[in-house]
Amino acid sequence: MQLIPQVLVDIMPEVLRHYANLYDINLIIHKATSQATIIDIRYYAKSSLESEYRQLVVANAPMLHSKVPMPYWVEENILRFDINWKIHAPVSWVKRQWLTQNWHLLTYLHRRTR
């Protein structure tokens, strides 16, 4: 299935039309530039749930999850990182590969120096 990029303003009427029947909304950030941010929007309908569970959640507002892929070599308490870390130029790819292979060692060494 080919996904077609759309502007958020253009898709909001459809999301609002289905809002009462939505159980879960997932926003997955893929890429960001100064001009645009690419977000994959996925939503799951309450009507797709099993009937017993649907009766429990029918009056609830949809859950909203924003997902950003975190580099696994970065500690959790970091405030900033490059959101485009997966798609950078080949030089960054080499650095990423090196960090991927050595992140256990780097974490170990960092903890020992504290």
Secondary structure, 3 states (H helix, E strand, C coil): CCCCCCCHHHHHHHHHHHHHHEEEEEEEEEEECCCCEEEEEEEEEHHHCCHHHHHHHCCCCCEEEEECCCCCCCCCCCCCCCCCCCCCCHHHHHHHHHHHHHHHHHHHHHHHCC
